[in-house]
Amino acid sequence: MDITTEARPTRSTSWVPLAFMVACALGISIGVTAIMGMLLAALAFSQTTTIVVPFIATFHGFLDTTGTHAVTVTGSWAAAGVVAMVVADALSALAARRWR
């Protein structure tokens, strides 16, 4: 008697898990982009230096007239959005490759 059973679980062919994975990757990449921006602003603030990320943002740390640290941030929201989308694309491609 030859009984063959496959113990491997089957994966859903629905688009819902893939859409959820892409949405999570987008949320993670937006968070990572925001955290990197905050870290660079904190570094420019504490070191009173200017940090330039080409096409994205400039963090200018300086001493105020009263002698306290200050920072100004000038940048492009569109460029930051493109960075987040590129990171999300790479992350979701990596996750999809690992998942399938």
CNS distance restraints for C-alpha pairs under 8 A (distance, minus, plus):
assign (resid  12 and name CA) (resid  17 and name CA) 7.97 0.50 0.50
assign (resid  14 and name CA) (resid  18 and name CA) 7.81 0.50 0.50
assign (resid  15 and name CA) (resid  19 and name CA) 6.08 0.50 0.50
assign (resid  16 and name CA) (resid  20 and name CA) 6.12 0.50 0.50
assign (resid  17 and name CA) (resid  21 and name CA) 6.13 0.50 0.50
assign (resid  18 and name CA) (resid  22 and name CA) 6.24 0.50 0.50
assign (resid  18 and name CA) (resid  96 and name CA) 7.48 0.50 0.50
assign (resid  19 and name CA) (resid  23 and name CA) 6.12 0.50 0.50
assign (resid  20 and name CA) (resid  24 and name CA) 6.12 0.50 0.50
assign (resid  21 and name CA) (resid  25 and name CA) 6.13 0.50 0.50
assign (resid  21 and name CA) (resid  92 and name CA) 6.62 0.50 0.50
assign (resid  21 and name CA) (resid  95 and name CA) 7.65 0.50 0.50
assign (resid  21 and name CA) (resid  96 and name CA) 7.93 0.50 0.50
assign (resid  22 and name CA) (resid  26 and name CA) 6.18 0.50 0.50
assign (resid  22 and name CA) (resid  88 and name CA) 7.37 0.50 0.50
assign (resid  22 and name CA) (resid  89 and name CA) 7.91 0.50 0.50
assign (resid  22 and name CA) (resid  92 and name CA) 5.46 0.50 0.50
assign (resid  23 and name CA) (resid  27 and name CA) 6.31 0.50 0.50
assign (resid  24 and name CA) (resid  28 and name CA) 6.11 0.50 0.50
assign (resid  25 and name CA) (resid  29 and name CA) 6.05 0.50 0.50
assign (resid  25 and name CA) (resid  88 and name CA) 5.06 0.50 0.50
assign (resid  25 and name CA) (resid  89 and name CA) 7.67 0.50 0.50
assign (resid  25 and name CA) (resid  91 and name CA) 5.98 0.50 0.50
assign (resid  25 and name CA) (resid  92 and name CA) 5.66 0.50 0.50
assign (resid  26 and name CA) (resid  30 and name CA) 6.15 0.50 0.50
assign (resid  26 and name CA) (resid  84 and name CA) 7.18 0.50 0.50
assign (resid  26 and name CA) (resid  85 and name CA) 6.86 0.50 0.50
assign (resid  26 and name CA) (resid  87 and name CA) 7.94 0.50 0.50
assign (resid  26 and name CA) (resid  88 and name CA) 4.80 0.50 0.50
assign (resid  26 and name CA) (resid  89 and name CA) 7.88 0.50 0.50
assign (resid  27 and name CA) (resid  31 and name CA) 6.24 0.50 0.50
assign (resid  27 and name CA) (resid  88 and name CA) 7.98 0.50 0.50
assign (resid  28 and name CA) (resid  32 and name CA) 6.15 0.50 0.50
assign (resid  28 and name CA) (resid  88 and name CA) 7.46 0.50 0.50
assign (resid  29 and name CA) (resid  33 and name CA) 6.04 0.50 0.50
assign (resid  29 and name CA) (resid  84 and name CA) 5.25 0.50 0.50
assign (resid  29 and name CA) (resid  85 and name CA) 7.36 0.50 0.50
assign (resid  29 and name CA) (resid  87 and name CA) 5.69 0.50 0.50
assign (resid  29 and name CA) (resid  88 and name CA) 5.30 0.50 0.50
assign (resid  30 and name CA) (resid  34 and name CA) 6.15 0.50 0.50
assign (resid  30 and name CA) (resid  81 and name CA) 7.92 0.50 0.50
assign (resid  30 and name CA) (resid  84 and name CA) 5.31 0.50 0.50
assign (resid  31 and name CA) (resid  35 and name CA) 6.08 0.50 0.50
assign (resid  32 and name CA) (resid  36 and name CA) 6.12 0.50 0.50
assign (resid  33 and name CA) (resid  37 and name CA) 6.28 0.50 0.50
assign (resid  33 and name CA) (resid  80 and name CA) 7.37 0.50 0.50
assign (resid  33 and name CA) (resid  83 and name CA) 7.48 0.50 0.50
assign (resid  33 and name CA) (resid  84 and name CA) 6.16 0.50 0.50
assign (resid  34 and name CA) (resid  38 and name CA) 6.24 0.50 0.50
assign (resid  35 and name CA) (resid  39 and name CA) 6.10 0.50 0.50
assign (resid  36 and name CA) (resid  40 and name CA) 6.15 0.50 0.50
assign (resid  37 and name CA) (resid  41 and name CA) 6.15 0.50 0.50
assign (resid  38 and name CA) (resid  42 and name CA) 6.09 0.50 0.50
assign (resid  39 and name CA) (resid  43 and name CA) 6.14 0.50 0.50
assign (resid  40 and name CA) (resid  44 and name CA) 6.17 0.50 0.50
assign (resid  40 and name CA) (resid  51 and name CA) 7.38 0.50 0.50
assign (resid  40 and name CA) (resid  59 and name CA) 7.13 0.50 0.50
assign (resid  41 and name CA) (resid  45 and name CA) 6.01 0.50 0.50
assign (resid  41 and name CA) (resid  59 and name CA) 5.84 0.50 0.50
assign (resid  41 and name CA) (resid  61 and name CA) 7.89 0.50 0.50
assign (resid  41 and name CA) (resid  71 and name CA) 7.07 0.50 0.50
assign (resid  41 and name CA) (resid  73 and name CA) 7.35 0.50 0.50
assign (resid  42 and name CA) (resid  46 and name CA) 6.08 0.50 0.50
assign (resid  43 and name CA) (resid  47 and name CA) 5.97 0.50 0.50
assign (resid  43 and name CA) (resid  49 and name CA) 7.99 0.50 0.50
assign (resid  44 and name CA) (resid  48 and name CA) 5.39 0.50 0.50
assign (resid  44 and name CA) (resid  49 and name CA) 5.03 0.50 0.50
assign (resid  44 and name CA) (resid  50 and name CA) 5.99 0.50 0.50
assign (resid  44 and name CA) (resid  51 and name CA) 6.47 0.50 0.50
assign (resid  44 and name CA) (resid  59 and name CA) 6.13 0.50 0.50
assign (resid  44 and name CA) (resid  60 and name CA) 6.22 0.50 0.50
assign (resid  44 and name CA) (resid  61 and name CA) 4.66 0.50 0.50
assign (resid  44 and name CA) (resid  71 and name CA) 6.79 0.50 0.50
assign (resid  45 and name CA) (resid  49 and name CA) 7.27 0.50 0.50
assign (resid  45 and name CA) (resid  60 and name CA) 7.69 0.50 0.50
assign (resid  45 and name CA) (resid  61 and name CA) 4.72 0.50 0.50
assign (resid  45 and name CA) (resid  62 and name CA) 7.05 0.50 0.50
assign (resid  45 and name CA) (resid  69 and name CA) 6.21 0.50 0.50
assign (resid  45 and name CA) (resid  70 and name CA) 5.84 0.50 0.50
assign (resid  45 and name CA) (resid  71 and name CA) 5.28 0.50 0.50
assign (resid  46 and name CA) (resid  61 and name CA) 7.53 0.50 0.50
assign (resid  46 and name CA) (resid  69 and name CA) 7.08 0.50 0.50
assign (resid  47 and name CA) (resid  61 and name CA) 7.08 0.50 0.50
assign (resid  48 and name CA) (resid  60 and name CA) 7.41 0.50 0.50
assign (resid  48 and name CA) (resid  61 and name CA) 4.16 0.50 0.50
assign (resid  48 and name CA) (resid  62 and name CA) 4.57 0.50 0.50
assign (resid  48 and name CA) (resid  63 and name CA) 6.73 0.50 0.50
assign (resid  48 and name CA) (resid  69 and name CA) 6.96 0.50 0.50
assign (resid  48 and name CA) (resid  70 and name CA) 7.70 0.50 0.50
assign (resid  48 and name CA) (resid  71 and name CA) 7.79 0.50 0.50
assign (resid  49 and name CA) (resid  60 and name CA) 6.18 0.50 0.50
assign (resid  49 and name CA) (resid  61 and name CA) 4.90 0.50 0.50
assign (resid  49 and name CA) (resid  62 and name CA) 6.62 0.50 0.50
assign (resid  50 and name CA) (resid  58 and name CA) 7.15 0.50 0.50
assign (resid  50 and name CA) (resid  59 and name CA) 5.55 0.50 0.50
assign (resid  50 and name CA) (resid  60 and name CA) 4.31 0.50 0.50
assign (resid  50 and name CA) (resid  61 and name CA) 5.71 0.50 0.50
assign (resid  51 and name CA) (resid  58 and name CA) 5.81 0.50 0.50
assign (resid  51 and name CA) (resid  59 and name CA) 5.05 0.50 0.50
assign (resid  51 and name CA) (resid  60 and name CA) 6.45 0.50 0.50
assign (resid  52 and name CA) (resid  57 and name CA) 6.21 0.50 0.50
assign (resid  52 and name CA) (resid  58 and name CA) 4.46 0.50 0.50
assign (resid  52 and name CA) (resid  59 and name CA) 6.32 0.50 0.50
assign (resid  53 and name CA) (resid  57 and name CA) 5.30 0.50 0.50
assign (resid  53 and name CA) (resid  58 and name CA) 6.11 0.50 0.50
assign (resid  54 and name CA) (resid  58 and name CA) 7.92 0.50 0.50
assign (resid  55 and name CA) (resid  75 and name CA) 7.73 0.50 0.50
assign (resid  55 and name CA) (resid  76 and name CA) 7.42 0.50 0.50
assign (resid  55 and name CA) (resid  79 and name CA) 6.73 0.50 0.50
assign (resid  56 and name CA) (resid  75 and name CA) 5.47 0.50 0.50
assign (resid  56 and name CA) (resid  76 and name CA) 5.51 0.50 0.50
assign (resid  56 and name CA) (resid  77 and name CA) 7.78 0.50 0.50
assign (resid  56 and name CA) (resid  79 and name CA) 5.31 0.50 0.50
assign (resid  56 and name CA) (resid  80 and name CA) 6.01 0.50 0.50
assign (resid  57 and name CA) (resid  73 and name CA) 6.93 0.50 0.50
assign (resid  57 and name CA) (resid  74 and name CA) 5.61 0.50 0.50
assign (resid  57 and name CA) (resid  75 and name CA) 3.85 0.50 0.50
assign (resid  57 and name CA) (resid  76 and name CA) 6.37 0.50 0.50
assign (resid  58 and name CA) (resid  73 and name CA) 5.74 0.50 0.50
assign (resid  58 and name CA) (resid  74 and name CA) 5.29 0.50 0.50
assign (resid  58 and name CA) (resid  75 and name CA) 6.06 0.50 0.50
assign (resid  59 and name CA) (resid  71 and name CA) 6.80 0.50 0.50
assign (resid  59 and name CA) (resid  72 and name CA) 5.94 0.50 0.50
assign (resid  59 and name CA) (resid  73 and name CA) 4.68 0.50 0.50
assign (resid  59 and name CA) (resid  74 and name CA) 6.70 0.50 0.50
assign (resid  60 and name CA) (resid  71 and name CA) 5.44 0.50 0.50
assign (resid  60 and name CA) (resid  72 and name CA) 5.24 0.50 0.50
assign (resid  60 and name CA) (resid  73 and name CA) 6.36 0.50 0.50
assign (resid  61 and name CA) (resid  69 and name CA) 7.24 0.50 0.50
assign (resid  61 and name CA) (resid  70 and name CA) 5.74 0.50 0.50
assign (resid  61 and name CA) (resid  71 and name CA) 4.22 0.50 0.50
assign (resid  61 and name CA) (resid  72 and name CA) 6.55 0.50 0.50
assign (resid  62 and name CA) (resid  69 and name CA) 5.94 0.50 0.50
assign (resid  62 and name CA) (resid  70 and name CA) 5.41 0.50 0.50
assign (resid  62 and name CA) (resid  71 and name CA) 6.13 0.50 0.50
assign (resid  63 and name CA) (resid  67 and name CA) 5.41 0.50 0.50
assign (resid  63 and name CA) (resid  68 and name CA) 5.45 0.50 0.50
assign (resid  63 and name CA) (resid  69 and name CA) 4.66 0.50 0.50
assign (resid  63 and name CA) (resid  70 and name CA) 5.88 0.50 0.50
assign (resid  64 and name CA) (resid  68 and name CA) 5.24 0.50 0.50
assign (resid  64 and name CA) (resid  69 and name CA) 6.00 0.50 0.50
assign (resid  64 and name CA) (resid  70 and name CA) 6.07 0.50 0.50
assign (resid  76 and name CA) (resid  80 and name CA) 6.35 0.50 0.50
assign (resid  77 and name CA) (resid  81 and name CA) 6.06 0.50 0.50
assign (resid  78 and name CA) (resid  82 and name CA) 6.23 0.50 0.50
assign (resid  79 and name CA) (resid  83 and name CA) 6.24 0.50 0.50
assign (resid  80 and name CA) (resid  84 and name CA) 6.24 0.50 0.50
assign (resid  81 and name CA) (resid  85 and name CA) 6.14 0.50 0.50
assign (resid  82 and name CA) (resid  86 and name CA) 6.14 0.50 0.50
assign (resid  83 and name CA) (resid  87 and name CA) 6.21 0.50 0.50
assign (resid  84 and name CA) (resid  88 and name CA) 6.03 0.50 0.50
assign (resid  85 and name CA) (resid  89 and name CA) 6.00 0.50 0.50
assign (resid  86 and name CA) (resid  90 and name CA) 6.25 0.50 0.50
assign (resid  87 and name CA) (resid  91 and name CA) 6.05 0.50 0.50
assign (resid  88 and name CA) (resid  92 and name CA) 5.94 0.50 0.50
assign (resid  89 and name CA) (resid  93 and name CA) 6.02 0.50 0.50
assign (resid  90 and name CA) (resid  94 and name CA) 6.14 0.50 0.50
assign (resid  91 and name CA) (resid  95 and name CA) 6.13 0.50 0.50
assign (resid  92 and name CA) (resid  96 and name CA) 5.87 0.50 0.50
assign (resid  93 and name CA) (resid  97 and name CA) 6.05 0.50 0.50
assign (resid  94 and name CA) (resid  98 and name CA) 6.23 0.50 0.50
assign (resid  95 and name CA) (resid  99 and name CA) 5.92 0.50 0.50
assign (resid  96 and name CA) (resid 100 and name CA) 6.08 0.50 0.50
